[in-house]
Every structure is written in structure tokens, then in C-alpha cells.
Amino acid sequence: MEDERGVIMLIQQYAMRFGITFNSKAMDDEATKKKAMQLMMEAISGKRGAVTDEDLGL
């Protein structure tokens, strides 16, 4: 449950800054979810722009 809260907090922080810019179904697949989380963290920290479906291979 704690891990899920971290994911929710990350998504909320990302959404506040960029809006939702990729398909939320990406969070259904564990490998894609990990990639999305990494890219969201990079975006929040200013290392990259918003995450897109293309970034996730969707």
C-alpha cells in the first residue's frame, strides 16, 4: 500500500506540472509502469519534457 501511495503522489505531482500527457493504461503493465515512473521523475526534476505515449512505446 505504501508503494501505491508513492506512485499516486508521483502522478499527482507530474499532473500538476504537465497535465496527463500519456495513456493511463501504461500503468497496467509493470514494465511500462516502471519506465513511466522513471520518465515522470526526470520530467519533474527538469531533466526532460513531458512524457508521451511515444516515449512509452504505446
C-alpha positions as CSV (number, residue, x, y, z in Angstrom):
1,M,0.0,0.0,0.0
2,E,2.8,2.4,0.8
3,D,4.4,1.8,-2.6
4,E,1.0,2.6,-4.3
5,R,0.8,5.9,-2.3
6,G,4.2,6.8,-3.7
7,V,3.0,6.1,-7.2
8,I,-0.1,8.2,-6.7
9,M,1.9,11.1,-5.2
10,L,4.3,11.0,-8.2
11,I,1.4,11.0,-10.7
12,Q,-0.3,13.9,-8.9
13,Q,2.9,15.9,-8.8
14,Y,3.6,15.2,-12.5
15,A,0.0,16.0,-13.5
16,M,0.1,19.3,-11.6
17,R,3.1,20.4,-13.7
18,F,2.4,18.8,-17.1
19,G,-1.2,17.5,-17.1
20,I,-1.6,13.9,-18.1
21,T,0.3,13.5,-21.4
22,F,0.3,9.7,-21.8
23,N,-2.3,7.0,-21.8
24,S,-3.0,5.9,-18.2
25,K,-3.3,2.3,-19.4
26,A,0.5,2.4,-19.3
27,M,0.2,1.9,-15.6
28,D,-1.4,-1.6,-16.1
29,D,1.8,-3.2,-17.3
30,E,4.5,-3.4,-14.7
31,A,7.5,-2.8,-17.0
32,T,5.8,0.2,-18.7
33,K,4.8,1.5,-15.3
34,K,8.4,1.5,-14.1
35,K,9.5,3.2,-17.3
36,A,6.7,5.8,-16.9
37,M,7.6,6.5,-13.3
38,Q,11.3,7.0,-14.2
39,L,10.4,9.4,-17.0
40,M,7.9,11.3,-14.8
41,M,10.6,11.7,-12.1
42,E,13.0,13.0,-14.8
43,A,10.4,15.4,-16.1
44,I,9.5,16.7,-12.6
45,S,13.2,17.3,-11.9
46,G,13.6,19.2,-15.2
47,K,15.8,16.7,-17.0
48,R,13.3,16.2,-19.8
49,G,10.0,17.4,-21.0
50,A,6.5,15.8,-20.6
51,V,6.2,12.0,-21.1
52,T,4.3,10.9,-24.2
53,D,2.8,7.7,-25.4
54,E,5.7,7.6,-27.9
55,D,8.2,7.7,-25.0
56,L,6.5,4.6,-23.5
57,G,6.2,2.7,-26.8
58,L,2.4,2.9,-26.8
